[in-house]
Amino acid sequence: MTDPAAKPSPATKPAAAAPKNVEVHIAGMKFNPDKLDIACADSVTWVNDDDVEHTVSSDRNSELRVATIIIPPKKSSDPTHFRMPGTFSYHCDNHTEMTGTVTIK
Ligand SMILES: [Cu+2]
């Protein structure tokens, strides 16, 4: 395996709360991790490792809502920013047993 996104060496020491992008992988019909805590400045990328399409769709009672994200097989979502604290609970429209939560502090 090659690493196409090799990190550049940091020129300066990053701040303690530097924003980061966190990956949630989808494999075997599960979100992993299915519960994620992030900071407000962070973003989330969903990576579909499965051979079928999945979606990331807000639950009805979700405090935070995003437009449904459709992720084709072996593809990734764009980094998703939430920009406010709250709980984003979501599911896959194609497989309703697939659920996850992102808590933004
Ligand atoms: Cu699915």
Residues whose N, C-alpha, C, O or C-beta is under 5 A from the ligand:
A	BS01	CU	E53 H54 T55 C92 N94 H95 M98
